[in-house]
């Protein structure tokens, strides 16, 4: 367009811009676009990582109007005012429920490192460390669903279930049949599932009707219904996976309630399936898990569920002869309502604390600068760092963004194990020195750190730790080690796509 030309003639700086040839509306659009860019320079970087700010500014400057519209739609991690207010109130309520409880149960001896991490989590989330017991680690996908169904069959009062993706298919039918039997005997069944996360799977539009007919109480999490004036940032997700039965038993981990093929024809044809786990837990820690569900239930339904203060719940356990817990556990919820990013700070702290060995299992590993530096620094100081990822990611951009970090990781001495395709390694946990471990729904990517509602469990030495170590060993046997030489031989086109994808991943 000749009106954009800015030729200079001599030192006099005679500038011709072609403005005289512009229509008034064209000139108006140019001026508005220029003003928006100037405003963006001072607005976008506020409370944002420099890499994210630069990525958004690049989008705004390179794509006039479209860039600013995308930023307004997806550039703020904060949900609408009501949700943000509810989460803030809930955080205060959680602190009140556990205010009489110390950070660490009395009589528990911990290392200085684990004590420090416990205090960190308490400060960021308000939840104290409690005792809990691992009943069983369910590492087989179908067996995990059957175990949840068996637990539902023992429910006497209620089942609270919150899982990111739900689908009523042949694999998950035993679970939903168990819920129906529970309703028939008078048990209250409450279900939460993410609207956008579940909508792309077969028959998702009929799922709510089917739940209603089965007698379940259910709500969509973060519903996106603009025609009903229920609009929000469209890429926010509630990514949590948990279930609580009668306040006495809980499941949490990485697995969604859907067939391991995710019901996609291409996945079924190629034999692609997801590898996940769910931990079955009892003890006082169940009350913390239930409190997270209660907050999300109130956010979506407006109904307040009665929750016991920690000290009262402990007395209730004594009176009913429930499991008192055998090892230390601490729940770490995170999401847009937690502006301090508790899961990121916990992961980074664990990497800094590691002295001998650090194992990281994550399907989507796209760290921010602080976590990347913590992990590579650990490797440089002699820690044996092992990263477990899928050989082939199920998401194009995410997979390429993740692999853009491999050169730096390999150069620092990190061992990258790729779980052999067509399986997708979807489990999420980390272990440092067999002294501290974390597991749950949170990936180690910028989406999980700032945009998704997540739930993570930290633990020290004990059966939960041992079970995670065994899982990591199982994954290692089914993975191949990526060497630096092999990675450097990848074509330049792959490097280019990786780097472009890495840039888009910063648009948070």
N, C-alpha and C positions, 0 to 999 in steps of 0.2 A: 504494500500500500504506500503510494508516494507521499501521503501526509505524514508517514512515520520517518521519512528520510530526513537526516539532519546533517547536510554537508557543510563543512567549514571552508571558508575562502580567506586565506591569508591570516595574518595576525590580528586583523580587525575583527575576526570572529563573526563574519556576516552569516547568519543562520537563517535558512529557509525551511520552514516546517510544513508548508502546504495547508496551514490552518484556514486560509481564505477559501480553500476549496471544500471545507467540511460543512455538512449540514449541521444545524443547531443541535439535533439530537445526538449526532455522532460526537460532537464536541462535548456535550453533556456526559456521555458515557465515558469518554476519555478522562474527563476531570474527576468523575466519581471513582473510576478505577484507580486513578493516581492517589486520590484521598484515602481510599480503602487500603492501599498498599502502605501508605505512610502510617495510618492508624495501626495496621497489623504489626509493623516493626516494633511498636511499643506495647502492644496488647498480647500478641502470641507468646512471647517468652515468659510472661508472668507465671510463676509457680510451675515451670515446666523444665524438663531436662533440656540442656542445650542442643543435643542431637535431635530431639523431637521438635523443638522450636525451629531449628534450621530446616528440617524436612517440611514442616508446614509452610514456612515462609517461601521455600522453593516452589511448593505447589501453588501457593497464592500468586507468586510473581510470574510463574510460567504458564498458568492456566487462568487467565482473567475471568473474574466472576465465579467460574466453576470452583476454583480453589477456595474462595472465601465461603461459598455455599457449603462445600464439603466440611470446612472447618467448623462452621456454625452447627452442622448436623452431628459431627463426630469428633470435634476437637476438644471437647470438655469432658473430663472423666466424671463430672458431677451429674447425678441423676436430678430429676425434678425436685423442687423445693420440698414437697411432701415427703418423698422418700428420704431425702437427706436429713430432714428434721426427725423422722421416725428412727433412722439409724443412730442419730446423735442421742436421742432420748433412750434408745435401747442400750447403747454403750454405757450410759450413766446407770441404767437399771441393772445391767450386768455387774457393774462395779459395786452397786449397793447390795446385790444378792450375795456377793462374796466378800463384803467388807470385813467381816469378822474372821475370815479365813486368811492365814498367812500365805505368803507367796509359795512356800513349800510346806507340805504336811509336817507337823511336829514329829521329831524322831527320825526324819529321813536324812541320811547322809549323802551328800553329793560332792562331786569334784568342783573346784573353783570355776571351771569352764561351764559346766552344766548349771551351776547356781547363777552365774552371770546371765546365761541365756534365759533362764526362768524369770529372772527379774525384768529382763528386756521385754519378754512376751507379756508379762503382767502389766507393765507400764503402758504398752501399746494397745492392749485389748481389754484389760480389766479382769481377765480370767486367771485364777490361780492354778498352780499345778496340783493335781489330785492323783489319787491312786486308781488304778484300773487293772483289768486282767484280760489278756488275749485268750479268748476261748478257742479260736482257730483262725489261721490265715487261709483264706480261700483263694488260691491262685489259678484254679481252673474255671473258665468262664461259665460254662453250663452248670457246674457243681455249685458255684457261688450263688446262682439264681435259685437252685433247689434248696440250698441252705437257708436263704432268706424266706423261701416259701415255708419251710419246716418251722422256722422261728415264728412266722405269722400264725401258723396253726396252733401255737401255744399261747397266743395273745388272749388276755382276759378282759382288758379294759380299752386299750387304744393302740393304734399303729400310726406313727407319724413318719411319712416317707417323703423325702425331697431329693429328686434326681434330675439332673440336667436334661437328659433325653429319655423319653419314654415312648414305647411302642408296644402294642398288644399283638404279639406275633406268636408263632408256634413255640419258639424258645422261651418266651416270657410268660406264656399262658399259665404254666403251673403256679407262678407267683401271683398273678391276678386272680386265678381260681381260688388260691388260699385266702386272698383278701375278701373275695365274695363269701367264702365260708365264714370268715371272721365277722362280717356284717350280719350274716344270718343268725349268728349266736349272740348278737348284741354288742359287738366290739365296734368302737368308733374308728373309722379309717379316714385319715386325712392325707391327701396327695398334693404335692407341688411339683410342677415341671416347667421348664423354660419354654416360652412361647416360640421364639425365633429358632432356638436350638432344636426343637422337635418338629417344626412345621414342614421340613423338606422330606420327611420320611413317609412311606406309604400309609394311607388312611389316617394321617394325623388329624385331618379336619373332622373325623368322626370319633376321635378318641374321647373328647369331653362328654359327648352324648353317651358313649358306652360306659364311661365311669359313672355318670349319673344313674343310668339304668341299673348298674351294679350296686348302687347305694353308697358310693364313696362320696366324701366331701372333698372337693378338689378346686384348685385355682391355678391359673397360668402365672408363672413368674415373669416379671418385666414384660407384660403384654404390650404388643405394638398394634393398636387399633385406632388409627387416626380418624376414621369415620365416627368413632364413639368418643372422640376427644381424649383418647388415651395415647398420647404421643410422648416419646422420649428419644434420647439418643439411640439410634437403631442398632448399634453394634455392642451395646452393653449386654452382658449375659450373667445369669445366675448359674454357675458352673458346679455347684456343690452336689455331692452324692452321699446321702446319709439316710438311715432309717432307725427309728427308736421304737421299742416295743415295751409298753407298760412302764416306761422309765427305768427298766431293769437291764435291758439288753439293747445294744446298738450295733449297727454296721456302718462302716465308712471306708472310703477308698477311692479308686479311680474309675470304677465300672458304671456304665449307663445301663438302663433297663431296656435293652433292645438286643436282637440277635447279633452275634459277633461279626456277621457280615455287614451289618448296618442296612440290611435289606436292599442293597444296591445290586442290580443285575451284573454290572461290571465286576464288582467285588466277588460275587458268587462264581462268575465265570473264571476269574483268575485265581480263585481260592484264597482271596485276601480276607483275613479275619483279625480281630482286635485281641490283644493279650492284655489282661487286666487282673486286678485283685480287689478283694474286699476283706477288711479285718472285722471279725466278730468280737465284740467287747462287752464286758460287764464291769460293775463297780461304780464308784462315785463319778468317774469321768463321763458316764452316760448322761448325767444331769447337765453337764456343759454342752454336750452335743444336742440335747433336747432344747436347751436355751437358744441355740442358733436357729433351730427349726421354728421355735415360738416367735422369734423376731420376724422371720421371713413370712410366717403364716399371718401375723398381724399386719405386716406391710401389704400383703395381697388381699386379705379378707376383712381386715378391721376388727377381727375377733381376738381378744386377749386370752391366752392360755395360762392357767395358773402354774407358776414356777416356784419351787421351794428355794429359800436361801441355802447356801452350801452347808452350813452347820445343821440346819433342820433336816436336810436331805440325808446327811450322815447319820443323824439319830433315827431317821425312818429306816435306813438300811439295817441298823442295829435291831430295831424292833421287829422287822420282817425277816431277819436272818438272811439277808441278801449278801452277795459277794462284796467284801470290803476292799477289794483290789490288792494286787500283789506287787505292782511296780509303778513307778512314777510316770504320769502322762500329763500333757498340757495341751489344751486345744487352742489353736491360733486361727480365728476367723479373719478374713480380710475382704476388701472390696472398696467400691467408691466411697462408702461412708467412713472408711478408715483412711484418713488422708496421710497417715504416716507410713503406709505400705508395710504392714507387719511381716508378710511372708517374704518380701525382698530382704528386709533387714535381718530376718532370721536366717535365710539361706546364705547371705553374705557373711554373717557372723560365724556360722558353722564352718565355712570355707577358711576364714581367718583363724579359727580355733584348731583346725586339723593339724596334727603333728606327724602322723605316720601314713594314713591312708584315707582317701576320700572317694566314695562311690556316688555317682549321680545318675539317676535313671529318669529320663524325661522324653516324651514324644516330641515336644516342641521346645527346643533349647535356643532361645533368642535372648541372651542376657543383656541387661543394661551395662553401662560402663563400670559401675561399682562392683557388680557381681563378676563380670569378666575379669576385672583386675584381681579380685579376691581369689578366684580359681587359678588363674595363671600364676599369681604370686605364690600360692601354695605349691604349685608344681615346681616353680623355680627354687623354692627353698627346700626341695627334696621330698615333698609329700607325693606319694604314689596316687595320682588322680586318674580315675576311670570314669569315662562318660559313656552311657549306654543309650543309643538312639536306634531308630528304625533304619534299615538299609534304604528303604524307599518310603518317603512320607506320603500320607494320604492327601496332603494339601500342597498344591504346586508352589505358591508364593512362600508359604511357611517353610516348606522343605528347602527351597533355594536360599531363603534368608538364613536359615539355620546353618546350612553348609558353608555360608560365607565366613563363618567363624572358625572353620576347621583348620585353616592354615596357621592362624595365630595360636590355636590350642595345641596343635601338633608341634609347632615350633617351641612351645613352652614345655613340652614333654608330657602333655596329657595323652592318655591312651584312649582312643575312640573305638568302641565296640559297636558294630552295626548288626542289629537283630535281623536275621536273614528274611528277606521277602519270600512269599507275599504277606507274611504276618506284619501287623502294625503293633509295635511295642508301645502301649498306651499307659503303662504303669508310671507312677510318679512318686519317687522317694529319693532320699539321700542319707548316706551313712558316713560318719566321721569317726575313725579310730575305734569303732565298736563301743564308743562312749556316748554318742548322741546320734539320734536318727529322727528324720521327719518323713511323714507320708500323708497322702490325702488326695485332694482334687487339683491342687495347684501345679501347673506347668512352670518351668523356669523360663518364662518369656514375659515380655513387657505387657502383653494383654492380661495375663494372670496377676501381674504385680499391681496394675492400676485400674483395669477395666472390669474384670470379672469378680463376682462374689465367689470366694473360695473358702475351703475349710482344710486346715492342716493339723496334724497331730505330731507333737514332739515327745520323744521318750528317751530314756537312758538305758542302761543295761537291763536285760530281762528277756522274756519270751518274745515280745513284739520285735525287739531288736534282732534276736536270733532268727526269727521268721523272715525278716527283711534281708538279712545276710544270706539266708538260704535261697530266697528268690533271686537275688543278684547273681549268685553262683549258677543257678539254673539258667538265667538269661545269658550268662557268659558262655555256657556250653553251646548255646544256640546262636551265637554271634561270631562274626569274624572281625579280626583286628584290622583297622584301617592304618596303613603305613604312610608316612610323610612322602616317600618316593612315589607311591601309587597315587596319592592325591595330587601331587604336582604334575602328573601326566594327563590330568583332565583337560579337555579342549578349551580353547579361549572363549568359545561361545558359552560354555558352562560358567566360566568365571564372570563373564559379563552379566548373565542372567542372575547369578548369585548376588552380585553387587547391587544391581537394580532392586532386587527383592529385599535386600538388607535396608535400602533406603526407605522403601515403602513400610517396612516394619516399624520404623521410627515414628510413623504418623499416629501417635497416641495422645 
